Amino acid sequence: MAEASNFLTEPAYSQKFKVSRAKEVIAAILKTRLTGAAYHADNTSSWAREIADEVKKRLKEEGWTRYKYAVQVFIGEQRGEGVRLGCRGFWDPKTDNFATEIFQNESLFCVATAFGVYLY
């Protein structure tokens, strides 16, 4: 019979999803990928997918064990209009968290959100 200590219900503090670090990772990726880019509807779908995959890969490299990542990337044309985005989820506020970063230039805007969900 396994000991109860083998069944962790939350990560050690050093292993928790760190919002500030995740924001740095996302911001660096957005800056690298989108600086100087011009909006074109044909490109945004592939850009969003590539950025989301890169964010997920880089977050996995951070070494936060037992976390699963979901990444949403929205790219739109900069036309001076407002945009409202929302999401809803069911999670444990002691272990799960998210980080959002926004990139804008004269032509486009991008909102990238990464959700870190701890696997029990």
C-alpha positions in Angstrom: 0.0 0.0 0.0 1.4 3.4 -1.0 2.0 6.1 1.6 -0.3 9.1 1.6 2.7 11.4 1.1 3.0 10.1 -2.5 -0.3 11.7 -3.5 0.4 15.4 -3.8 -2.6 17.7 -3.9 -0.6 20.9 -4.5 2.8 21.7 -5.7 5.7 23.0 -3.5 6.0 26.8 -3.6 9.0 26.6 -5.9 7.0 24.4 -8.4 4.0 26.7 -8.6 3.0 28.4 -11.9 4.6 31.8 -11.6 2.5 34.5 -13.3 5.3 37.1 -13.5 7.7 34.6 -15.2 4.9 33.4 -17.6 4.2 37.0 -18.6 7.9 37.5 -19.4 7.9 34.4 -21.6 4.8 35.5 -23.4 5.9 39.1 -23.9 9.3 38.0 -25.3 7.6 35.7 -27.8 5.1 38.3 -28.9 7.8 40.9 -29.3 10.0 38.6 -31.3 7.3 37.3 -33.6 5.2 40.4 -34.2 7.5 43.4 -34.1 7.3 44.9 -37.6 4.5 42.6 -38.7 1.6 44.0 -40.6 -2.0 42.7 -40.2 -3.2 40.4 -43.0 -6.2 38.2 -42.5 -4.6 35.3 -44.3 -1.7 35.2 -41.9 -3.3 35.6 -38.5 -4.6 32.0 -38.1 -1.2 30.4 -38.7 0.5 33.1 -36.6 -1.8 32.6 -33.7 -1.3 28.8 -33.8 2.5 29.1 -34.0 2.6 31.6 -31.2 0.4 29.5 -29.0 2.6 26.4 -29.7 5.7 28.4 -28.9 4.3 29.7 -25.6 3.3 26.2 -24.5 6.7 24.8 -25.4 8.5 27.6 -23.5 6.3 27.2 -20.4 7.0 23.5 -20.3 10.7 24.3 -20.3 10.2 26.4 -17.1 10.0 23.0 -15.3 6.8 23.5 -13.3 6.1 19.9 -12.9 2.6 18.4 -13.2 1.1 21.4 -14.9 -0.9 21.3 -18.1 -1.1 24.4 -20.3 -3.8 25.8 -22.4 -2.9 28.9 -24.5 -5.2 31.2 -26.3 -4.0 33.8 -28.9 -6.1 36.4 -30.5 -4.8 38.6 -33.3 -6.8 41.4 -34.8 -6.5 44.4 -37.0 -5.7 47.7 -35.3 -8.6 50.0 -36.4 -9.2 52.1 -33.3 -12.1 50.0 -32.1 -12.5 48.4 -28.7 -12.4 44.7 -28.2 -13.6 42.7 -25.2 -12.4 39.2 -24.6 -13.5 36.8 -21.8 -13.1 33.2 -20.8 -14.4 31.0 -18.1 -12.9 28.0 -16.4 -13.3 25.7 -13.4 -10.1 25.3 -11.4 -8.4 25.3 -8.0 -7.3 28.8 -7.0 -4.6 27.4 -4.8 -2.7 25.7 -7.6 -4.0 27.0 -11.0 -3.4 30.4 -12.5 -3.0 32.3 -15.8 -0.9 35.0 -17.4 -1.9 37.5 -20.1 0.1 39.8 -22.3 -0.9 42.2 -25.0 1.2 43.3 -28.0 0.2 46.2 -30.2 1.7 48.0 -33.2 0.2 50.4 -35.8 -1.3 47.5 -37.8 -2.4 44.8 -35.4 -3.0 43.8 -31.8 -2.4 40.4 -30.1 -3.7 39.1 -26.8 -2.1 35.9 -25.6 -3.2 34.1 -22.4 -1.6 31.0 -20.9 -3.5 28.9 -18.3 -1.5 26.7 -16.0 -3.6 23.9 -14.5 -2.1 21.6 -11.9 -2.7 17.9 -12.4 -3.4 16.1 -9.1 
